[in-house]
């Protein structure tokens, strides 16, 4: 059956007070942290496919999201970039919807309306936007997770897991409207964005995955993936070794540590003028990190 732009498999599953988790590529999924986190949850909860866009070309420029050619038993086949929605029915607790989405290039209003209609059809009780971004943070400290929550239960969970309310101002994705509209319609909403060190540049950042994985494990009592934890530990050891061989990066890390410690202390104390109290980074470090930021945005 069709729900807006989505083709939904029938028969429709009966979901129990579902919570929906959304990732949005490429805008807020650096290091594939959101993708890998949802992959872990889907595997742990035995997720199945529910829906996909019936005509993805209505929303995406295929010179920017490229179709892929691959060989299947000697035959050439093409996969077209698309958005997928999976679901999981759990023996106890809330069921899940998992939304693997690409940021639309056109007809964004219809795209957003279609996602909202599907979420409302299944009477979603809580909506998450999950992802990652680069920031001026060191690898030697617990990775910051920022965002926010609306709705009494979501706000209580947000405080319980000790997250920091985000204060980002600037360009965002049009899809952020879904979070606002869900909140306006009385649905709990939460965003969880993990901040990654700019200088690590990992295609798959399992340290970020480990951070989000532990949060969702505490919220839903889902066992963490020991394989992912080991991968995160290995990546951390590799970064430690590389930094030890580079005095310039060591200096950058030391300044970022001081900046991070003051930033976190200011957040916890709710100091109104905390930004003025943060240690300033040296001009050389600022220049280095800004240049890295420009490269990431172009990639």
C-alpha positions as CSV (number, residue, x, y, z in Angstrom):
1,X,0.0,0.0,0.0
2,X,1.1,3.6,-0.5
3,X,1.6,6.1,2.4
4,X,2.6,9.3,0.8
5,X,5.8,8.6,-1.2
6,X,6.4,5.3,0.6
7,X,5.5,1.8,-0.6
8,X,4.6,-0.1,2.6
9,X,4.7,-3.9,2.7
10,X,1.5,-5.7,3.6
11,X,0.1,-7.1,5.8
12,X,0.9,-4.2,8.2
13,X,2.5,-5.3,11.4
14,X,0.8,-4.5,14.7
15,X,3.3,-2.5,16.6
16,X,3.2,-2.0,20.4
17,X,3.7,1.7,21.4
18,X,6.6,2.0,18.9
19,X,9.6,4.2,19.2
20,X,11.1,5.5,15.9
21,X,14.8,6.0,15.4
22,X,15.9,8.1,12.4
23,X,19.3,8.5,10.8
24,X,19.9,11.0,8.0
25,X,22.7,10.7,5.6
26,X,25.0,12.3,4.7
27,X,24.2,15.5,6.8
28,X,24.5,14.1,10.3
29,X,26.1,10.7,10.0
30,X,29.9,11.4,9.9
31,X,31.9,8.3,10.6
32,X,28.7,6.3,9.8
33,X,27.9,6.4,13.5
34,X,24.1,6.6,13.2
35,X,24.1,3.9,10.5
36,X,26.2,1.5,12.5
37,X,24.2,2.2,15.6
38,X,20.9,1.4,13.9
39,X,22.5,-1.7,12.3
40,X,23.3,-3.0,15.8
41,X,19.8,-2.4,17.1
42,X,18.2,-4.0,14.0
43,X,20.4,-7.1,14.4
44,X,19.8,-7.3,18.1
45,X,16.0,-6.9,17.6
46,X,15.6,-9.0,14.5
47,X,14.3,-6.2,12.3
48,X,12.4,-6.7,9.0
49,X,11.8,-4.3,6.1
50,X,8.6,-2.4,6.2
51,X,8.8,0.3,3.5
52,X,10.8,2.2,0.9
53,X,10.3,5.1,-1.4
54,X,8.4,4.0,-4.4
55,X,10.2,6.6,-6.7
56,X,13.4,7.9,-5.1
57,X,14.2,9.9,-8.2
58,X,11.4,12.3,-7.1
59,X,13.6,13.4,-4.2
60,X,17.2,12.7,-5.0
61,X,19.8,13.9,-7.6
62,X,21.5,10.7,-8.8
63,X,24.6,12.7,-9.8
64,X,25.0,13.4,-6.0
65,X,23.8,10.1,-4.6
66,X,25.3,7.7,-7.2
67,X,23.7,4.4,-8.2
68,X,26.1,1.5,-7.6
69,X,27.0,-1.3,-10.1
70,X,27.9,-4.7,-8.7
71,X,28.3,-8.3,-9.8
72,X,25.9,-10.9,-8.5
73,X,26.9,-14.4,-9.5
74,X,28.5,-13.0,-12.6
75,X,25.6,-10.8,-13.6
76,X,25.8,-7.0,-13.5
77,X,23.1,-5.3,-11.3
78,X,22.4,-1.8,-10.3
79,X,21.2,-0.5,-6.9
80,X,19.5,2.8,-6.8
81,X,19.9,5.0,-3.7
82,X,16.7,4.8,-1.6
83,X,15.3,5.3,1.9
84,X,14.3,2.3,3.9
85,X,12.1,1.8,7.0
86,X,12.4,-1.4,9.0
87,X,10.5,-2.5,12.1
88,X,11.0,-4.8,15.1
89,X,8.5,-6.4,17.4
90,X,9.9,-7.2,20.8
91,X,8.6,-9.6,23.4
92,X,8.5,-6.9,26.0
93,X,8.8,-3.1,26.0
94,X,8.3,-0.8,23.0
95,X,8.5,-2.0,19.5
96,X,10.7,-0.1,17.0
97,X,10.7,1.6,13.7
98,X,14.1,2.3,12.1
99,X,14.3,5.0,9.4
100,X,17.3,5.0,7.1
101,X,16.9,8.2,5.2
102,X,18.8,10.3,2.7
103,X,18.5,14.1,2.8
104,X,16.2,15.1,0.0
105,X,17.4,17.4,-2.8
106,X,13.9,18.4,-4.0
107,X,10.2,18.1,-3.0
108,X,11.3,18.2,0.6
109,X,7.8,19.2,1.9
110,X,6.3,16.1,0.4
111,X,9.1,13.9,1.7
112,X,8.6,15.3,5.2
113,X,4.8,14.9,5.0
114,X,5.2,11.3,3.9
115,X,7.4,10.4,6.8
116,X,5.0,12.1,9.2
117,X,2.0,10.2,7.8
118,X,3.8,6.9,8.2
119,X,4.9,7.7,11.8
120,X,1.3,8.7,12.7
121,X,-0.2,5.6,11.0
122,X,1.8,3.4,13.5
123,X,1.0,5.7,16.4
124,X,4.7,6.3,17.3
125,X,5.1,7.3,20.9
126,X,8.7,8.6,20.7
127,X,10.8,9.9,17.9
128,X,14.6,10.0,17.8
129,X,17.0,11.7,15.5
130,X,20.4,9.9,15.9
131,X,23.7,10.9,14.4
132,X,27.2,12.4,14.7
133,X,29.1,15.5,13.9
134,X,32.7,16.7,14.0
135,X,33.6,19.1,16.8
136,X,36.6,20.6,18.6
137,X,36.8,17.8,21.1
138,X,39.7,15.5,22.1
139,X,39.7,11.7,21.8
140,X,41.0,11.4,25.4
141,X,37.7,12.5,27.0
142,X,34.2,10.8,26.9
143,X,32.6,11.7,23.7
144,X,30.0,14.5,24.1
145,X,26.4,13.6,23.2
146,X,24.2,16.7,22.8
147,X,20.7,17.3,21.6
148,X,17.5,17.8,23.4
149,X,14.2,16.3,24.4
150,X,10.5,17.3,24.5
151,X,7.8,15.5,26.4
152,X,7.8,14.5,30.0
153,X,9.1,10.9,29.6
154,X,11.7,11.8,27.1
155,X,13.0,14.7,29.2
156,X,13.2,12.4,32.2
157,X,15.2,9.8,30.2
158,X,17.4,12.6,28.9
159,X,18.3,13.7,32.4
160,X,18.7,10.2,33.6
161,X,21.4,9.3,31.1
162,X,23.2,12.6,31.9
163,X,23.3,14.2,28.4
164,X,24.2,17.8,27.6
165,X,21.6,20.1,26.0
166,X,22.9,21.3,22.7
167,X,23.3,25.0,22.0
168,X,24.1,24.8,18.2
169,X,22.9,27.6,16.0
170,X,23.4,27.6,12.3
171,X,22.5,25.7,9.1
172,X,20.5,22.5,9.6
173,X,18.7,20.0,7.5
174,X,15.1,20.6,6.4
175,X,14.2,17.2,7.9
176,X,14.7,18.6,11.4
177,X,11.1,19.8,10.9
178,X,9.9,16.3,11.6
179,X,11.2,16.5,15.2
180,X,9.4,19.8,15.7
181,X,6.2,18.7,14.1
182,X,6.1,15.5,16.1
183,X,6.6,17.5,19.3
184,X,3.8,19.9,18.3
185,X,1.5,16.9,17.8
186,X,2.2,15.6,21.3
187,X,4.8,12.9,20.5
188,X,7.9,12.7,22.7
189,X,11.0,13.7,20.7
190,X,14.7,13.3,21.4
191,X,17.8,14.1,19.4
192,X,21.2,12.3,20.2
193,X,24.2,13.7,18.4
194,X,27.6,12.4,19.3
195,X,30.6,14.8,18.8
196,X,33.7,13.3,17.2
197,X,37.2,14.6,17.1
198,X,37.9,16.3,13.7
199,X,41.4,15.0,13.5
200,X,40.4,11.3,13.6
201,X,38.8,11.1,10.2
202,X,37.5,7.5,10.5
203,X,35.2,6.1,7.8
204,X,33.5,4.0,10.5
205,X,34.0,5.5,13.9
206,X,33.2,2.7,16.4
207,X,34.1,4.9,19.4
208,X,31.1,7.0,18.5
209,X,29.0,3.9,17.9
210,X,30.1,2.6,21.3
211,X,28.9,5.8,23.0
212,X,25.4,5.7,21.5
213,X,25.2,2.0,21.8
214,X,25.6,2.2,25.6
215,X,23.0,4.9,25.8
216,X,20.4,2.9,24.0
217,X,21.4,-0.2,25.9
218,X,20.6,1.6,29.2
219,X,17.3,2.9,27.8
220,X,16.0,-0.4,26.4
221,X,18.0,-3.1,28.1
222,X,19.5,-4.4,24.8
223,X,22.9,-6.1,25.1
224,X,25.7,-4.2,23.6
225,X,27.8,-5.6,20.7
226,X,31.1,-6.9,22.2
227,X,32.4,-6.9,18.6
228,X,31.7,-3.2,18.3
229,X,33.2,-2.5,21.7
230,X,36.5,-4.3,20.8
231,X,36.6,-2.4,17.5
232,X,36.2,0.9,19.4
233,X,39.0,-0.1,21.8
234,X,41.3,-1.0,18.9
235,X,40.6,2.3,17.1
236,X,41.4,4.2,20.4
237,X,44.7,2.4,20.7
238,X,45.6,3.3,17.1
239,X,44.8,6.9,17.6
240,X,46.9,7.0,20.8
241,X,49.9,5.5,19.0
242,X,49.5,8.0,16.1
243,X,49.2,11.0,18.3
244,X,52.3,10.0,20.3
245,X,54.3,10.2,17.0
246,X,53.1,13.7,16.2
247,X,54.1,16.6,18.5
248,X,51.8,19.0,16.6
249,X,48.8,16.9,17.2
250,X,49.8,16.3,20.8
251,X,49.7,20.1,21.3
252,X,46.3,20.3,19.7
253,X,45.0,17.5,21.9
254,X,46.2,19.3,25.1
255,X,44.5,22.5,24.1
256,X,41.3,20.6,23.2
257,X,41.3,18.9,26.6
258,X,41.4,22.2,28.4
259,X,38.7,23.6,26.2
260,X,36.6,20.4,26.7
261,X,37.0,20.4,30.5
262,X,35.9,24.0,30.8
263,X,33.1,23.5,28.4
264,X,31.6,20.5,30.3
265,X,32.1,22.3,33.6
266,X,30.3,25.3,32.3
267,X,27.4,23.2,31.0
268,X,27.0,21.4,34.3
269,X,27.1,24.6,36.3
270,X,24.8,26.3,33.9
271,X,27.0,29.4,33.8
272,X,25.3,32.0,31.6
273,X,28.6,33.4,30.4
274,X,30.5,30.2,30.1
275,X,31.6,30.8,26.5
276,X,33.7,33.8,27.7
277,X,35.3,31.6,30.4
278,X,36.5,28.8,27.9
279,X,40.2,28.7,27.4
280,X,41.0,30.0,23.9
281,X,42.6,27.8,21.3
282,X,45.9,29.1,19.8
283,X,45.6,30.7,16.4
284,X,47.6,27.9,14.9
285,X,45.2,25.2,16.3
286,X,42.1,27.3,15.2
287,X,43.5,27.5,11.7
288,X,44.3,23.7,11.5
289,X,40.9,22.7,12.8
290,X,39.0,25.1,10.5
291,X,40.9,23.8,7.5
292,X,39.9,20.3,8.5
293,X,36.3,21.4,8.9
294,X,36.3,22.8,5.3
295,X,37.6,19.5,4.0
296,X,35.0,17.5,5.8
297,X,32.2,19.7,4.4
298,X,33.5,19.2,0.8
299,X,33.7,15.4,1.2
